[in-house]
Amino acid sequence: MKRTFHQLLQVFLLVALVSVTAVSCKPKIKDSDIEAKIQANTALSDIATSVKDGVVTLSGEVKDEAAKSMAETVVKGIEGVKQVINNCTIAPPPPPPAPVEIAADDPLTKGIADALKDYPTVKATAADGVITVTGETTKANWKKIKIALDALHPKKVTATDLKIK
Amino acid sequence: MALQDKYKELIDTATAAGVANLQVREQDGVLYIDGEAPSGAVKDNLWNTYDKIDPNFLSGDVVMNINVSTAVPGAKVKVVTEKTNLNIRKGPGTDQPIVGKAAHNEIITLVSKSSDQWWLVRTDDGKEGYSYAQYLAPVE
């Protein structure tokens, strides 16, 4: 009985020794190695990182949620990284372009009179910003008229009833 | 976005030609293209491209306003009427009295721009007043 106990104790100690040795033998990855790997990865170039005891903290602004999780996945894949704290923020969407300014009908009407002075066979009216052109003219003149009318900031220029000779 | 596809060639041409402050906006079924062309030739080319995509501009789905960036105060401009003289008026508008005339093909000076339509000009013999900008082209 006593002998068996000794044997058990020996086995236990051996197991304990082996496991302790195994753990201590496992190469410890330094924070600086992790940092070097992060810096070498171009996919992470826009992200600020700090490493402490294998825990990597990510910060900075990324364009969307996908970029945020992609960065986290990439860092998690680096050997020695125990944990990733993802503090990246998502950039706000760009402001929408300024709305197109449409001229009021009065300045449009005045602009039309000036633009059509030399084209008596062409008539145009403005209503709610839309210039409607009627009458008839040549293709070359219609092009000049259209260039002049577009510069008045109309909502649109409709010429479906204009006869182009 | 459909209009931007239809007029892709026009937008690409404007970008490639170096049109400054190019703005392409789609609003209520109309594509608005604004910008400043580096030369009158670039502006002409854009209008030709527009005409090619939408013959005679009849779809009514584009409003294009391209200025020529060389038309700045102090620049020399040429009178590009069909063949007639260009009226020089007291104020910006065809309702304003005529104070002088510039000959067809005459080179005059752009003094300032009252608007995109009316420019204050001065002839070499000292007549000053407003002329319709469409009949004036920067000398390049």
Chai-1 contact restraints between the chains, C-beta under 6 A:
chainA,res_idxA,chainB,res_idxB,connection_type,confidence,min_distance_angstrom,max_distance_angstrom,comment,restraint_id
A,P97,B,R25,contact,1.0,0.0,6.0,A-B,restraint_1
A,V100,B,R25,contact,1.0,0.0,6.0,A-B,restraint_2
A,V100,B,Q27,contact,1.0,0.0,6.0,A-B,restraint_3
A,V100,B,Y32,contact,1.0,0.0,6.0,A-B,restraint_4
A,D114,B,T94,contact,1.0,0.0,6.0,A-B,restraint_5
A,K117,B,T94,contact,1.0,0.0,6.0,A-B,restraint_6
A,K146,B,F57,contact,1.0,0.0,6.0,A-B,restraint_7
A,A148,B,Q134,contact,1.0,0.0,6.0,A-B,restraint_8
A,D150,B,V63,contact,1.0,0.0,6.0,A-B,restraint_9
A,D150,B,M64,contact,1.0,0.0,6.0,A-B,restraint_10
A,D150,B,N65,contact,1.0,0.0,6.0,A-B,restraint_11
A,A151,B,N65,contact,1.0,0.0,6.0,A-B,restraint_12
A,A151,B,D116,contact,1.0,0.0,6.0,A-B,restraint_13
A,K156,B,V30,contact,1.0,0.0,6.0,A-B,restraint_14
A,K156,B,G60,contact,1.0,0.0,6.0,A-B,restraint_15
A,V157,B,G60,contact,1.0,0.0,6.0,A-B,restraint_16
A,T158,B,G60,contact,1.0,0.0,6.0,A-B,restraint_17
A,A159,B,L58,contact,1.0,0.0,6.0,A-B,restraint_18
A,I164,B,N56,contact,1.0,0.0,6.0,A-B,restraint_19
